[in-house]
Amino acid sequence: MIFVEYPKCTTCQKARKWLESRGEDFTSRHIKEENPTLEELKLWWERSGLPLKRFFNTSGQKYKELGLKDKLPNMSQEEQLALLASDGMLVKRPILVGDDFVLTGFREADWSKLLDN
């Protein structure tokens, strides 16, 4: 699995500790230093089954600075994906990518449900 995180993020820290406490095998990736590519984001979004908006860090400073709350509804999916690929700080984190799933944000119940199968 790939664990995409921003190490200073407390939710990411909590998710990392949770994964480690379960003995899960994962590769960590710093979202600011190695931003997901357009191709990765498109694949992850399709695999997740989630609305594209769930991949945006809506509580982040960058999201607010750019006024994306009002802009996103008028943007195409391709434009949104390109925007996400342009700056890791716009991407919701943590992201956990497995062979057949993608989870955004950390909700222990959701992560447990998928990983316990």
C-alpha positions as CSV (number, residue, x, y, z in Angstrom):
1,M,0.0,0.0,0.0
2,I,1.0,3.6,-0.5
3,F,0.4,6.0,2.4
4,V,0.3,9.5,1.1
5,E,0.8,12.0,4.0
6,Y,1.9,15.4,5.1
7,P,4.0,14.6,8.2
8,K,3.0,17.8,10.1
9,C,-0.7,16.9,9.7
10,T,-2.1,15.5,13.0
11,T,-4.6,13.3,11.2
12,C,-1.8,11.9,9.1
13,Q,0.2,11.2,12.2
14,K,-2.8,9.4,13.8
15,A,-3.4,7.3,10.7
16,R,0.3,6.4,10.5
17,K,0.4,5.2,14.1
18,W,-2.8,3.3,13.5
19,L,-1.3,1.5,10.5
20,E,1.9,0.8,12.3
21,S,0.1,-0.6,15.4
22,R,-1.7,-3.1,13.1
23,G,1.6,-4.1,11.5
24,E,0.4,-3.0,8.1
25,D,3.0,-2.9,5.3
26,F,3.1,0.4,3.5
27,T,5.3,2.8,1.7
28,S,5.1,6.4,2.9
29,R,5.1,9.3,0.5
30,H,5.4,13.0,1.5
31,I,2.6,14.8,-0.4
32,K,4.4,18.1,-0.6
33,E,7.7,16.7,-1.8
34,E,6.2,14.1,-4.1
35,N,2.8,15.4,-5.2
36,P,0.5,12.8,-6.9
37,T,0.7,13.0,-10.6
38,L,-2.3,13.7,-12.8
39,E,-2.3,10.1,-13.9
40,E,-2.2,8.8,-10.3
41,L,-5.0,11.1,-9.2
42,K,-7.2,10.1,-12.1
43,L,-6.7,6.4,-11.4
44,W,-7.1,6.8,-7.6
45,W,-10.3,8.9,-8.1
46,E,-11.8,6.2,-10.4
47,R,-10.8,3.4,-8.1
48,S,-12.2,5.2,-5.0
49,G,-15.7,5.6,-6.3
50,L,-15.8,8.9,-4.5
51,P,-16.9,12.3,-5.8
52,L,-13.8,14.2,-7.1
53,K,-14.4,17.0,-4.5
54,R,-13.5,14.4,-1.8
55,F,-9.9,14.6,-3.1
56,F,-9.6,18.3,-2.2
57,N,-8.3,19.5,1.1
58,T,-11.3,21.8,1.7
59,S,-10.1,22.9,5.1
60,G,-6.6,23.8,3.8
61,Q,-5.2,27.3,3.5
62,K,-4.5,27.0,-0.2
63,Y,-8.0,25.8,-1.0
64,K,-9.4,28.9,0.8
65,E,-6.8,31.3,-0.7
66,L,-7.8,30.2,-4.2
67,G,-11.5,30.5,-3.5
68,L,-12.1,27.0,-4.7
69,K,-15.4,26.6,-2.9
70,D,-16.9,28.8,-5.6
71,K,-14.7,27.8,-8.5
72,L,-14.8,24.0,-8.4
73,P,-18.5,23.7,-9.5
74,N,-17.7,25.5,-12.7
75,M,-14.5,23.5,-13.5
76,S,-14.4,20.3,-15.6
77,Q,-13.1,17.1,-14.0
78,E,-10.0,17.4,-16.1
79,E,-9.4,20.9,-14.8
80,Q,-9.9,19.8,-11.2
81,L,-7.5,16.9,-11.6
82,A,-4.9,19.2,-13.1
83,L,-5.3,21.6,-10.3
84,L,-4.9,18.8,-7.7
85,A,-1.8,17.6,-9.5
86,S,-0.3,21.1,-9.4
87,D,0.0,21.3,-5.6
88,G,0.1,18.6,-3.0
89,M,-1.3,21.0,-0.4
90,L,-4.6,21.0,-2.3
91,V,-5.0,17.2,-1.9
92,K,-7.0,15.7,0.9
93,R,-4.7,13.6,3.2
94,P,-3.9,11.1,4.2
95,I,-4.6,8.9,1.2
96,L,-4.2,5.1,1.5
97,V,-3.9,3.4,-1.9
98,G,-4.2,-0.4,-2.1
99,D,-4.5,-2.7,-5.1
100,D,-8.3,-2.4,-5.2
101,F,-9.2,0.5,-3.0
102,V,-8.3,4.2,-2.3
103,L,-9.2,5.9,1.0
104,T,-9.0,9.7,1.5
105,G,-8.9,11.2,5.0
106,F,-8.7,9.0,8.1
107,R,-11.8,7.5,9.5
108,E,-10.7,4.5,11.5
109,A,-14.0,2.6,11.0
110,D,-13.7,2.9,7.2
111,W,-10.1,1.9,7.2
112,S,-10.7,-1.0,9.5
113,K,-13.6,-2.2,7.4
114,L,-11.4,-2.4,4.3
115,L,-8.2,-3.7,5.8
116,D,-9.9,-6.4,8.0
117,N,-11.2,-8.2,4.9
